[in-house]
Amino acid sequence: MRAIDNGAAEWAAARGLLSELTAALGRPPAAEWEAAFHGVPRHAFLPDTVWLGEELTPCDRREAPEAWLRAAYADAPVVTQVNDGKEPGPHGERWASSSASAPEIVFRMLEMLALEGGERVLEVGTGTGWNAGLLAHRLGPSLVTSVEVDAGLAARARACLHSVGVSPRVVTGDGAEVVDGPLDRIVATCSVRRVPGRWVRGVRPGGVVLVPWETPWLCFGLLRLTAHADGSASGRFHPYAAFMLMRSQRTDLRVFRDVVRDAHRPEESTTGLSPWAVTREDWAARFALGLQLPDVWWAWHHEPDVAGVASRLWVATTDAASWAAVDDDGTAGPARFTVWQHGPRRLWREVEAAWRWWKDAGRPGPGDFGMSVTPDGRHTPWLGEPQHRVPRRG
């Protein structure tokens, strides 16, 4: 395998990142992964233009080589594609559609696969190809297959992998469908809201399915499933990760375009549960609500031009059939909030019930939960042990 070859700057940047990884992980990466880190340099997989910061500002390698190299070897994700590779629309809006994951997360996930050598691995979400390259360096290219839905990204990843001397199989297709089992490991580098049944059925008993997790309420966490002899799989959630959603599971919903209609006549009530309590950075609460309300999403509308309302929280189902709005007047007065609800479900009541269940359970965090998945893709979340099921609302 070829080592980093583009000079002292790249080598120094890589050594700096390795030191950061050692500090973040609390230990150096295992020797096999450190060898892969040097043999498959991250900068060799990034396009000449990447997009940085919340504004997704373009950074061109030819015009700003030092900034580009810093991004390549920072312990942070790097956006490598916007707008699914299409030009921004008339308003120039950019949104991230592919990225190189933060190296710390990459190496945590690689270690969570518990590879000993000889395992047959399917990666879902090739992206830049760096993760596939690390796996191929560790196991050998013949044991690694990577699936990428975007044909352009797949082609570029193949070229990058070839340039560093590793060539695992890279397939263009929907990762939820392309499973050539039996496999020992499946690892996704995109988040999922449902673990495809094909993945569970495609792994040998004792094998591992490792996926970033997302609900419409919160994108956070990793789910590590172990396959069982009956074709099911189960395992626990872990923190650390937030990934882009698998394209085949995306939803594109907007409150005023898809959900609320002028003809709706919502029911009015009040609540003592602050809308901020279920949407702020209490990831434990939001994670628990997401497990209980797997088809419910939310969006804030600040300064909505409604008398006496400073901020309004919208909550809606992914089928756009039911919605709720909770108003905050922006004062420090009594903690009562006006609620509006429409549709066959009373969503804010469901949110209140989910919040109470989480609080009464002792405010558990993501690592306290687990999931069981049947061969046909039915999901059952649980708290502590599989027999303690998490209630599903709606």
C-alpha positions as CSV (number, residue, x, y, z in Angstrom):
1,M,0.0,0.0,0.0
2,R,1.3,3.5,-0.7
3,A,1.8,5.9,2.1
4,I,1.1,9.7,2.1
5,D,3.2,11.0,-0.8
6,N,2.4,14.7,-1.4
7,G,5.1,16.2,0.7
8,A,5.9,17.5,4.2
9,A,2.7,19.6,4.5
10,E,0.4,16.6,4.1
11,W,2.5,14.4,6.4
12,A,2.6,17.1,9.1
13,A,-1.2,17.6,8.8
14,A,-1.8,13.9,9.0
15,R,0.4,13.5,12.1
16,G,-1.5,16.4,13.8
17,L,-4.8,14.7,13.1
18,L,-3.6,11.4,14.4
19,S,-2.6,13.2,17.7
20,E,-6.1,14.7,17.8
21,L,-7.7,11.3,17.3
22,T,-5.6,9.8,20.1
23,A,-6.8,12.5,22.5
24,A,-10.4,12.2,21.4
25,L,-10.5,8.4,21.6
26,G,-8.5,8.3,24.8
27,R,-6.0,5.9,23.2
28,P,-4.1,5.6,19.9
29,P,-6.0,3.8,17.2
30,A,-5.3,0.1,16.9
31,A,-2.1,-0.6,15.0
32,E,-4.0,-2.0,12.0
33,W,-6.2,1.2,11.8
34,E,-3.1,3.5,12.2
35,A,-1.5,1.7,9.3
36,A,-4.7,2.2,7.2
37,F,-4.7,5.9,8.2
38,H,-1.3,6.4,6.7
39,G,-1.8,4.1,3.8
40,V,-5.1,5.7,2.8
41,P,-4.6,9.5,3.2
42,R,-7.8,11.5,3.8
43,H,-6.7,14.4,1.5
44,A,-6.5,12.0,-1.5
45,F,-10.3,11.5,-1.3
46,L,-11.5,15.1,-1.1
47,P,-12.5,17.0,-4.3
48,D,-10.7,20.1,-5.3
49,T,-13.7,22.2,-4.0
50,V,-15.2,21.6,-0.6
51,W,-17.7,23.7,1.3
52,L,-17.0,25.0,4.7
53,G,-18.9,26.4,7.7
54,E,-22.7,26.9,8.2
55,E,-22.8,29.1,5.1
56,L,-21.2,26.3,3.0
57,T,-18.6,28.7,1.6
58,P,-16.7,27.1,-1.3
59,C,-13.0,26.4,-0.7
60,D,-10.9,25.7,-3.8
61,R,-7.7,23.7,-3.4
62,R,-6.0,25.7,-6.2
63,E,-6.9,29.1,-4.8
64,A,-6.6,28.4,-1.1
65,P,-4.4,25.3,-0.6
66,E,-3.6,25.9,3.0
67,A,-7.3,26.3,4.0
68,W,-8.2,23.3,2.0
69,L,-5.5,21.2,3.6
70,R,-6.6,22.3,7.1
71,A,-10.1,21.1,6.3
72,A,-8.8,17.8,5.0
73,Y,-7.0,17.1,8.2
74,A,-9.3,18.7,10.8
75,D,-11.2,16.3,13.1
76,A,-14.5,17.6,11.6
77,P,-16.8,16.7,8.8
78,V,-16.1,18.3,5.4
79,V,-19.0,18.9,2.9
80,T,-17.9,17.4,-0.4
81,Q,-21.1,17.9,-2.4
82,V,-24.0,20.3,-2.3
83,N,-27.5,20.0,-3.9
84,D,-27.0,16.4,-5.0
85,G,-24.3,17.7,-7.4
86,K,-26.7,20.1,-9.2
87,E,-26.2,23.8,-9.5
88,P,-27.9,26.0,-6.9
89,G,-31.3,27.3,-7.8
90,P,-32.2,30.9,-8.7
91,H,-31.8,32.0,-5.1
92,G,-28.4,30.4,-4.8
93,E,-29.5,28.2,-1.9
94,R,-26.9,25.5,-1.0
95,W,-27.6,22.4,1.1
96,A,-25.1,19.6,2.0
97,S,-25.8,16.3,0.2
98,S,-22.5,14.4,0.8
99,S,-19.6,14.8,3.2
100,A,-16.5,13.2,4.5
101,S,-17.3,12.2,8.1
102,A,-15.4,13.5,11.1
103,P,-12.3,11.2,11.5
104,E,-13.1,10.6,15.1
105,I,-16.5,9.2,14.2
106,V,-14.9,7.2,11.4
107,F,-12.5,5.5,13.7
108,R,-15.0,4.9,16.5
109,M,-17.2,3.1,14.0
110,L,-14.4,1.1,12.5
111,E,-13.4,-0.1,16.0
112,M,-17.1,-0.9,16.8
113,L,-17.1,-3.3,13.9
114,A,-14.7,-5.5,16.0
115,L,-12.9,-6.8,12.9
116,E,-10.4,-9.6,13.4
117,G,-9.5,-10.2,9.8
118,G,-11.2,-12.2,7.1
119,E,-14.7,-10.6,7.5
120,R,-16.8,-9.9,4.5
121,V,-18.1,-6.3,4.8
122,L,-20.7,-4.2,3.0
123,E,-20.5,-0.5,3.4
124,V,-23.6,1.6,2.5
125,G,-22.8,5.1,1.4
126,T,-19.4,5.2,-0.4
127,G,-19.3,9.0,-0.5
128,T,-15.6,10.0,-1.0
129,G,-14.4,6.4,-0.7
130,W,-12.1,7.1,2.3
131,N,-14.0,4.7,4.7
132,A,-14.1,2.0,2.1
133,G,-10.4,2.5,1.6
134,L,-9.6,2.1,5.3
135,L,-11.7,-1.1,5.4
136,A,-10.0,-2.4,2.2
137,H,-6.5,-1.7,3.6
138,R,-7.4,-3.5,6.8
139,L,-9.2,-6.5,5.3
140,G,-8.1,-6.7,1.7
141,P,-10.1,-5.2,-1.2
142,S,-11.7,-8.5,-2.1
143,L,-13.6,-8.6,1.2
144,V,-15.1,-5.1,0.9
145,T,-18.0,-3.9,-1.2
146,S,-19.3,-0.4,-1.0
147,V,-22.6,0.9,-2.4
148,E,-23.3,4.5,-3.5
149,V,-26.6,5.8,-4.9
150,D,-25.0,8.7,-6.7
151,A,-23.2,7.5,-9.9
152,G,-20.9,10.5,-10.0
153,L,-19.7,10.1,-6.4
154,A,-19.3,6.3,-7.0
155,A,-17.1,7.0,-10.1
156,R,-15.0,9.5,-8.3
157,A,-14.5,7.2,-5.3
158,R,-13.3,4.4,-7.5
159,A,-10.7,6.7,-9.0
160,C,-9.6,7.9,-5.6
161,L,-9.3,4.3,-4.3
162,H,-7.3,3.3,-7.3
163,S,-5.0,6.2,-6.8
164,V,-3.9,5.0,-3.4
165,G,-3.5,1.4,-4.4
166,V,-6.7,-0.2,-3.0
167,S,-9.7,-1.1,-5.1
168,P,-12.6,-2.6,-3.2
169,R,-15.8,-3.3,-5.2
170,V,-17.8,-0.1,-5.6
171,V,-21.4,-0.6,-6.7
172,T,-23.8,2.1,-7.9
173,G,-27.3,1.5,-6.5
174,D,-29.7,1.9,-3.5
175,G,-27.9,0.7,-0.4
176,A,-31.2,-0.5,1.0
177,E,-31.6,-3.0,-1.8
178,V,-28.0,-4.0,-2.9
179,V,-27.1,-6.7,-0.4
180,D,-25.0,-9.7,-1.6
181,G,-25.0,-11.9,1.5
182,P,-24.1,-13.7,3.5
183,L,-22.0,-11.0,5.1
184,D,-20.2,-10.6,8.4
185,R,-20.6,-6.9,8.8
186,I,-22.8,-4.1,7.3
187,V,-21.8,-0.5,8.1
188,A,-23.7,2.5,6.9
189,T,-22.2,6.0,6.5
190,C,-25.6,7.6,6.1
191,S,-28.3,7.7,8.8
192,V,-31.5,5.6,8.6
193,R,-34.9,5.9,10.1
194,R,-35.6,2.2,9.5
195,V,-33.0,-0.6,9.2
196,P,-33.9,-2.3,5.9
197,G,-34.9,-5.9,6.4
198,R,-32.5,-6.9,3.7
199,W,-29.6,-5.8,5.9
200,V,-30.8,-7.9,8.8
201,R,-31.4,-11.0,6.6
202,G,-28.0,-10.5,4.8
203,V,-25.8,-10.9,7.9
204,R,-24.7,-14.2,9.3
205,P,-25.7,-15.1,12.9
206,G,-23.3,-13.3,15.2
207,G,-22.6,-10.7,12.5
208,V,-23.0,-6.9,13.1
209,V,-25.0,-4.2,11.5
210,L,-23.8,-0.7,12.5
211,V,-25.9,2.2,11.4
212,P,-26.2,5.9,12.2
213,W,-29.7,6.5,13.6
214,E,-32.2,9.3,12.9
215,T,-35.8,10.0,13.6
216,P,-37.7,13.1,12.3
217,W,-37.4,14.5,15.8
218,L,-33.6,14.1,16.1
219,C,-30.6,13.0,14.0
220,F,-28.2,11.4,16.6
221,G,-26.6,8.2,17.6
222,L,-25.4,4.9,16.4
223,L,-27.3,1.6,16.5
224,R,-25.1,-1.6,16.7
225,L,-27.2,-4.7,16.0
226,T,-26.1,-8.3,16.3
227,A,-27.7,-10.8,14.0
228,H,-29.4,-13.9,15.6
229,A,-30.0,-17.4,14.2
230,D,-33.8,-16.7,13.8
231,G,-33.0,-14.0,11.3
232,S,-33.7,-11.1,13.7
233,A,-31.2,-8.6,15.1
234,S,-31.0,-6.6,18.2
235,G,-28.6,-4.2,20.0
236,R,-28.0,-0.9,21.8
237,F,-27.7,2.7,20.8
238,H,-24.5,4.6,21.2
239,P,-23.8,8.3,21.1
240,Y,-21.3,10.3,19.0
241,A,-22.8,10.5,15.5
242,A,-25.1,12.6,13.3
243,F,-25.0,11.7,9.6
244,M,-26.9,12.7,6.4
245,L,-30.1,10.7,5.9
246,M,-30.1,7.9,3.3
247,R,-31.5,9.4,0.2
248,S,-34.3,6.7,-0.2
249,Q,-35.6,7.6,3.2
250,R,-35.6,11.4,2.8
251,T,-38.7,13.5,3.3
252,D,-39.1,17.0,2.1
253,L,-41.9,18.7,4.2
254,R,-42.6,22.3,4.9
255,V,-45.2,23.6,7.3
256,F,-46.9,26.2,5.0
257,R,-46.4,24.3,1.7
258,D,-47.4,20.8,2.8
259,V,-49.2,20.8,6.2
260,V,-51.3,23.8,7.2
261,R,-54.2,24.9,5.1
262,D,-56.4,28.0,5.3
263,A,-59.5,25.8,5.7
264,H,-58.2,24.1,8.8
265,R,-60.0,24.9,12.0
266,P,-57.7,23.8,14.9
267,E,-58.8,23.0,18.4
268,E,-57.4,25.4,21.1
269,S,-56.1,24.4,24.5
270,T,-53.2,25.2,26.8
271,T,-50.2,23.3,28.1
272,G,-47.7,23.6,30.9
273,L,-45.0,21.8,28.9
274,S,-42.6,24.3,27.4
275,P,-42.1,23.8,23.7
276,W,-38.4,24.7,24.3
277,A,-38.1,21.7,26.7
278,V,-38.5,19.2,23.8
279,T,-36.5,21.0,21.1
280,R,-33.4,22.4,22.9
281,E,-30.0,20.7,23.2
282,D,-31.3,18.1,25.7
283,W,-30.4,15.3,23.4
284,A,-31.6,12.6,25.9
285,A,-35.1,14.0,25.9
286,R,-35.2,14.5,22.1
287,F,-33.8,11.0,21.5
288,A,-36.5,9.4,23.7
289,L,-39.3,11.5,22.1
290,G,-38.1,10.4,18.6
291,L,-38.3,6.7,19.6
292,Q,-41.8,7.2,20.8
293,L,-43.0,9.4,18.0
294,P,-41.2,7.9,14.9
295,D,-43.3,9.8,12.4
296,V,-43.4,13.3,14.0
297,W,-41.2,16.3,13.1
298,W,-41.0,19.8,14.3
299,A,-40.0,23.3,13.1
300,W,-39.7,26.7,14.8
301,H,-41.3,29.9,13.4
302,H,-39.9,32.9,15.2
303,E,-41.6,36.3,15.0
304,P,-44.6,34.8,13.1
305,D,-46.5,38.1,12.8
306,V,-49.2,36.9,15.2
307,A,-50.3,39.3,18.0
308,G,-48.8,38.2,21.4
309,V,-46.7,35.4,19.9
310,A,-42.9,35.7,19.9
311,S,-42.2,32.1,18.7
312,R,-44.4,29.3,17.5
313,L,-43.4,25.6,17.5
314,W,-45.0,23.5,14.8
315,V,-45.2,19.8,15.2
316,A,-46.6,17.6,12.4
317,T,-46.7,14.0,11.1
318,T,-44.7,12.9,8.1
319,D,-47.9,12.1,6.2
320,A,-49.0,15.8,6.8
321,A,-52.3,14.6,8.2
322,S,-52.0,16.0,11.7
323,W,-50.3,19.1,13.2
324,A,-50.0,21.1,16.4
325,A,-48.7,24.6,17.1
326,V,-47.5,25.8,20.5
327,D,-47.2,29.6,21.1
328,D,-44.6,31.3,23.3
329,D,-45.3,34.9,24.1
330,G,-41.7,35.6,24.9
331,T,-42.3,36.8,28.5
332,A,-41.2,35.3,31.7
333,G,-44.8,35.0,33.0
334,P,-46.6,31.9,34.1
335,A,-45.5,28.8,32.3
336,R,-48.7,28.2,30.2
337,F,-48.6,28.0,26.5
338,T,-51.4,28.2,23.9
339,V,-51.8,25.0,21.8
340,W,-53.5,24.6,18.5
341,Q,-54.2,21.1,17.1
342,H,-55.7,19.8,13.9
343,G,-56.2,16.4,12.3
344,P,-57.0,12.9,13.5
345,R,-54.2,12.9,16.1
346,R,-53.7,15.3,19.0
347,L,-50.0,15.6,18.5
348,W,-49.2,17.8,21.4
349,R,-51.0,15.4,23.8
350,E,-48.7,12.7,22.4
351,V,-45.7,14.9,22.9
352,E,-46.7,15.5,26.5
353,A,-47.3,11.8,27.1
354,A,-43.9,10.9,25.6
355,W,-42.2,13.6,27.7
356,R,-43.8,12.3,30.9
357,W,-42.8,8.7,30.1
358,W,-39.2,9.8,29.6
359,K,-39.2,11.8,32.8
360,D,-40.8,9.1,34.9
361,A,-38.3,6.6,33.5
362,G,-35.5,8.6,35.1
363,R,-34.5,10.7,32.1
364,P,-32.5,7.9,30.3
365,G,-30.0,8.9,27.6
366,P,-29.4,7.3,24.2
367,G,-27.1,4.7,25.5
368,D,-29.8,3.3,27.8
369,F,-32.0,2.3,24.8
370,G,-31.9,-0.5,22.3
371,M,-33.7,-1.8,19.3
372,S,-34.9,-5.2,17.9
373,V,-35.5,-5.6,14.2
374,T,-37.2,-8.6,12.6
375,P,-36.3,-10.1,9.2
376,D,-39.3,-8.3,7.6
377,G,-38.1,-5.0,9.0
378,R,-40.4,-4.5,12.1
379,H,-38.7,-2.3,14.7
380,T,-39.2,-2.5,18.5
381,P,-37.3,0.0,20.6
382,W,-36.7,-0.9,24.3
383,L,-35.2,0.6,27.4
384,G,-32.5,-1.4,29.3
385,E,-33.5,-4.8,28.1
386,P,-35.6,-6.1,25.1
387,Q,-38.6,-7.0,27.3
388,H,-39.0,-3.4,28.4
389,R,-40.5,-1.9,25.3
390,V,-40.7,1.8,24.6
391,P,-44.3,2.9,24.0
392,R,-45.0,4.1,20.5
393,R,-47.5,7.0,20.2
394,G,-50.1,7.6,17.5
